[in-house]
Amino acid sequence: MSLLLADAFEHESLKAAEPVLRTDVPEALSRQLRWVHSSEVLDIAPLLRGGELLLSGGQALATASDERRVDYVRQLAARGITALAIETGPELPAIPESMLDAGQDAGLPIIELRKVAPFVGIMQAINSLLVSESVAQLQFGDETSHAMAAELAHGGGLDHLLAVLASRTGSSARLVSPSGITLGSATAAAQSGPSDVTTVDVPVRGVLAARLELEVPDDGDANLARVAGERCVDILGLALLQRMPPGLKELAGIELMRAISSGTQSWRLQQLGPASGFPASGPVAAVVVRSSAAGQLRTQLDGILHDAVPQSASYADNAELIALAALPHAKAVASRIALIQALQALETPDGSVIAVGPVAQGIGEAPWSLAEARRTLELASGMGAGSGDVTGVVDAEDFAVERLAEGSLDAAAREGFVRRQLGAVVEHDEQRRSELMRTLAVWLDTGCNTAQAARELHLERQSMHHRLQRIFELCGGDPRGTGRLVALHLATRLARL
């Protein structure tokens, strides 16, 4: 049985802090607990996964504004943590009513810790129990998988396999195709009343073939059911393969993406392209998604591609998800821009990044588009290291100059060009810790639009004019209307490398 918030309340390590539940959230103590974490950072929510008991010493909350406290509670509730425990004392005598109201409205249990207790001891004690529980869940999942494998070996169909899963987890199980058709189902004998649904993707040869839906009753163990479902996807995949093997077009699409990723010779791609629905000479563009959840994002990506382009194929490999999009002949550029905009809707975990490669003229050039997309991600990551700006969708065309320069000029040649064009600006920044180089780069990237550059740099118009005037003095005058404008712009782009 999973650990509940009530179990944490009864644990000696937490009882020493004299916890009191201050919000009246229905069945709060019945919430399952995944981990215990402590932090004084008010922007911690994006770093949590959900299911945590978060411990706070109250120091940051004591000095925060009331609005910031309320936002803190709302963000944690939206992240799906199990509960928030706040230590009260000299710095924070009581939990503010505004926080309690926000927690009540958002359904987040808020606990007051009325005595000082070592958070490290609480975390070590309870998390060790959670780790032991996790191991037990994995063992249970493997045992369930073995039982289902034995059923499959004796000729059992999908309904029989799902019956094994349902009986062991106490959850109703249903296998649904991507189009919503029920492929098999089984109901837990004693299940009644309200329940929650846990969903697990079931791939076959790298392609999403079905989704497993586990309907867990409120008094059931959702974590145990989810782990068992995840450990059984291979068995269900084998059963699906026996029942409905992938078609030739689907298999050709998988082989095409593998061939593109490995840089197979053009003649092989010319064979696989038409077999998987891609015209041999039609324009295409590659998409690369690098994320810790690459495999789980494939279904979403396929849906976006299906709506945005006439034909597409995808393939997940470790932390990288790649795809190829066919573009209409007459509107290749516009269709690619629309695809980039559509990809903004892909919901990815923090730290994920997507790149869209340039248009390739024909399936034979698809590996080039993929390679350029991958190189763009590396350039964007290197140029944005530490800035936090490299997120979302990156357009390879925005890095065309950097890709060309890196491939055609060695580092010494690039550095020499930058020094000759912008040496005085670089020296000024180094000596005075100014940001003239960044100011010039943004101004040039906006087409010398001073007002827009000021907005992007969060500067007053007058401050922007002062910076530009200083830059012009260091560079030999206003470059607009001269051939030096292109040279300066190129130098700012090379400086990023």
N, C-alpha and C positions, 0 to 999 in steps of 0.2 A: 504494500500500500504506500502511495506517495506521502511525503511529509506535508502536513497542512499548517496553516498559520497557527492554528490552535496548538499543534505540537511544539512549535517554537515558543509559544507563550508558556508552556509547561516545562520547557527546558531550563535546567538550573542556571545556565549561563545568562539567559535573558531574564529570568525571574529575579535575579539579583538587582536588576535595574528597575524593578517594580513597574512593569508596563501596564498602562491603562488605555483601552481603546476609546478615543475621543470622538469618533464619527459613528453614526448609526447606519452603517452600510449593511444591507441584508446579507446574511450568511458570510460575513467577512472572515470569520475564523475557519470556515470550510474551504477557503481558497488554497489551492495547491502552491507549494513553495519550490522554486527551482534553485535559488541561490541566495546567500546573504552577502550584502555589499555595503561598504561605508564610504561616504564622500561628503566633503564640504563644498564641492563645486556646484554652483546653482545651474550650470548648463550641462549637467550630467545625463539628462534624458536620452540624447541621441546615442550615447555609448552603452545603454542598457538594452537587453533583448526582450524583457518582459518576464514576469514571474519572480522578480527579486523582492526581498525584504531589504529596503534601503535604510541604513542607519545614518543619522545626522547629529552632530554635536551641537548644532544650533548657532555656531559662531557667525557663519555667513548670513544666516537668516536674521540674526539680531541687528545687523547693520544695513540690511537690504530695505528697499522701499516696500510699501505694502503692495503696490502693483507688481513688483518683481516676485514677491512671495507667492502671490496668487498665480502668476504665470508658472512658477516653479511647480506648484501642485498640479496645475492643469497639464503641463508637459509630461509629468511623471504618470498621471492617469492615462493620458493618450498613449504612452509607451506600453501600458499594460502591466506595470509592476504590481506585485501582490499587496504591498503595504509600505507606508512611510513611517519610520519611528524616529522621533525627535527628542533629544535629551534637553530637559529644562533645568535651569539653574540661575546663577547670578547674571549671566549675559542675556539669557532668554528666560525670564521668570515663568512665562506661560506661552502656550502655542496661540498665536493671534487668532481671533475669531474669524477674520477674513479667510485664513487658510483652512480652518475647519469647515466653513461654509463652502469654500471651493471644493474641498475634498468630498463633502456630502453631495454636492451637485454632480460631481464627476464620478461618484462611486468609488473613491479611493479611501481605503481604511487608513486613518492617521492615528498613530500610537504615541502617547506621551511616556517617555522614560523618566521617572521621577527621581531616580538615584543614579549616581555615576557608576558605570560598569565598563570594564575594558572591552572596547569594540573588537579588538583582535581576538580576545578569548571567545567572544560570542560567535564570531565568524568561523574560527577554527573548529569549535565544538559542533555547530550545526552543519557547516559545510562538509565536515567529515562524514556525517550521517547521510547527507545528500549524495556524496560520492559513492558511498557503499550502496545506497539505494539505486544509483544509476547503473552500477555493475550488475546488480540483481535484475534490473529491468532488461539489460542487454542479454543476460542469460535466459530470461523468460522469453524474450523475442526469438533467440536462436532455437530454443526448444519448440516454440510454436512453428517456426519455419521448418524444422525437421519433421514435425507431425504433418504439416501440409505437404512436404515432399513425399512422405510415405503414402499419403492419400493419393497424390498424383501418380506415383509409381504403380499403384493398384488400379489405375484407370479412372480415378475420380475426376469429375468435371469442375467447372468454376463454382457451381453452387455447393459442391461437397467441400472444396477447399475453403470457401468463405464460411461454411458451417463450422469448420475446425477453428478458424480465427474467431468467429463470434462466440463459440462456446468457451474458449479460453480467456477471452478478454471481457466477456459480459456485455459486448457491444453489438449492435446490428451492423452488418457489413454489406456494402453495395459496391459493385464495380461498374463504372459508367464510362462509355466511350467519349472521346473529345467532342462529339456532336450531341451528347446527352442521352444516348441510348443505353438502357440498363443491360449489361452483359451477364450479370449474375448477382445473386443476393442471398442473404441468410439473416434471420432474426434471432437475437438472443432470447432464450426461453422465458426468462424472468423479467425482461425489460418492460417498464411502464413509466408513465410520467414524463416530465420535461427532460431534455437531453441536449448535449452539444455535439457538433459534427466536426470531426478531424479529417482532413483530406491529405492523401499521399499520392504523388504522381507515380505511375507505373510505366516505365519505358520499355520498349522492345527494340534492341539493336540501336540504341541511341535516339529513338524516336518516341515521343509520347504516344502511347497506345491506349491508355485508360487512366482513370482516377479512382482510387480506393476511398470510399467515404465510410468512416466509422462513426456511428451514432452512439455516443457514450452517455449513459444516464447520469443525472446529477450526482448520484451516490457512487458512480463508477470512478475509475482511475484513468483520466484522459492521457496522462503521460505514458502510462503503461501500454495503453491501446495504441498510441502513436508510435512508440518504439517497436511494438510487435508488428504494426503495419509496415514500418520502414524496413524491418528485417525480412519481410515476406515478399517484397516486390519482385525479387528474382524468380521465385516459384510461380507467382502470378504471371510474370512475363513469359515463362516457359509454357504455362497453360494457354495463354493467349496466342503464342506462336503456333501451338498445335491446332488451335481453333481457327485462326485467321492470319496466316503468314503474310508478311508485307508484300505489296505488289512490286512489280518490276520498276515502276517509275519511282517509288519511294526508295527502293534499294539503290537505284541509280543516283538519286539525289544524295544519299549518304556517301556513296563512293565518290561522287563528284566533289563534295566538300572536302573529303579526305585528300583527294588528289590535288585540289587547289591549295590546301594548307601545306602540303609537302612539296609543292612546286613541280608537279608532274609535267612532262613534255606536252606541248600544245596539241599534238595529234590525238593523245589520249583524252584530253578535255573535249576535243571536237567530237569524239564518240559519245562521251558521257553526257555532254550538254543536251543535245536533242532528246536523248533517252529519258532525261529527267525534266523535260519541258522547257529548256532554255534554247532559243535560236542560236545557231552557231556564230552568226555574225552580228547579233544584236548587242547594243550597249548594256553594260552591267556595272554595278558598283558593289564593293565588298563592305561589310560591317563587322567590326570587332568589339566585343564587350568583355572587359576584364573586371571580374567581380568575384568575391568570395562565394556568391550564390549563382554562379554562371549556369549550372545545370538546372536550377529551379526557375531561372528567367527565360528559358527557351520557349515555353508555351506562350508567355506574354509577347516575346519578340516575334514569334511566328504569327500571332494574331495581328500585330501592327504591320508586319510585312504583307500579310494577306490583304489588308485593306488599302495599303499604300501603293503596291506595285503589281504588275500582271502575273509575275512568277517569282518564286523565291525558294531557297533551301537553306537549312541551318545545320550546325553540328556543334556539340558541346564537348570540350576536351579539357579536363581539369578545371583551372580557374579562368579559362577563356572560352567564350562562345562566339563562333564566327557564322556569318551568313552571307549569301549572295543575292542581290536584288536585280532582276531584269528591268530595264528602263525602256519606255516607249522611244522608238527611233526619232520621231519628230520633236519630242519634248524631253529629251534625256536630261538636260541641265535643270529645267524647271521641276521635273519629277524627282531628281536627286535632292534638290532644295526642300521640296515638300516632304521627302522621306526623313531628312534631318529634323525637320520640325515635328514630324510624327513621333520620332524616337524620343523626343523630350518627354513623352507620356510614359515611357518605360520606368516603372518604379523599381529602383535599385537600392541596395544597402549603401551606407556611407562608405566612401572610398572607392566606389565603382566608377568606371569611366568608359565611354563609348566613342569610337572613331568611325567615320564614314570615309572610305577611300575615294580617290578620283574616278571619273568615268573611264572605263576600259572599253575599247572598241572590239567587242567580240569575246566569246568565252575563253579563247586562247590567252587573252591578256588579264583574265581574272586573277591569277596569282600575283601579277604586278600590282593591281588595285589593293589586294589584301596586304601585300608587303608594305605598300605606302601607308595604309591605315595603321599597321602595327608600328611602323617607324614614326608616324605622327604621334602615337601614344607615348613612345619613348621620349620624343622631343618635348612634348607637352609636359610630361612628368618631370623631366630634367629642368626645363625652364621655369616650371611653377613650383619647384621643390620648396617647401616651407611657406608658401604663400597661401595655400588652401584654395587657389583659384581653379585648379585643374579638376573639374567635376562635370558631370552631365555629358553632353554630346560635343565632340570636337570634330571640326570639319578639316579634312586633310588639305583642302585647297587653301585654308588660312595659313598653312605652314609650307606652302610650295617653295618659297624662297629659302627657308631654312633647310628643307630637304635637298634642294638643288645645291646649296652652298656646302652642306656637309658632305655630299657625294662628290663634288667637283673640286673643292678647295681644302687643303690641309689646314690644321689648326693654326700653324704659324702664319699662313697667308691671310686667314680670317682675322687674326689678332692684329696683324700689320695694317690691314685696311681700316679696321676700327680705330686704331691709334692715329693714323694719318688724318682721318676724317673728324674724329671726335675726341682726340687726346686731351684737349684743354677742358672739355666738359667732364670727362672721366676724372681728371685730376682735381677739378673743382669739387666734385662729389666726394672724392676720397678725403680731401683736406677739410672740407666744411660739413661733411655728412649731409649734403643737400640731395635733392632728387631731380636734378636737371635732366639726367639721361632718361629717366622714366617719364618725365614731363614731355620731353621731345618725342619719345616713342609714341605716347598716347596721342599727342597732337598730330603727328604724321599719320598714324593709323586711322584717325578720324577724318583724313583728307584736309588737314590744316584748318579744321573747324574749331576755333578757339572756344566758343561757348560750349560745344559738346565735350571737348577735352576737359574743360573746367568742371563740368558736371561729373564726368567719370573719375576725375581726381579729387572730387569734393573740395574744390577751391573756389574762393570768391573770384569774380571776373578780374578785378584789379590785381589780385595776387598772381593770376595766370598771366596777365600781360607783363608783370614785372619779371616773372621767370623767363618768359619768351625773350624779353629784351636782353636779359643776361646771357641767354643761350646764343642769341644772334651775335652778341659782342664777342663771345668765345669762338664762334664758328665763322666769323668773317662777314657777317651781315645777314639780312633776311634772305633765305634761300628761295622764297616763292618767285616764280617766273624765271628761274635760272636752272641750269643743268645740275647744280649742286644738290637740288632737292632730292633727286633720285638717289644720289650717292649717300646723302645723310640718312635717308630712309633705309637703304640697304645696310648701312653701318649699324643702325639701331637694331635691325633684325639679326645681324650677325653677332652683335654683342650678347644677345640672349643665349647663344650657343656656348 
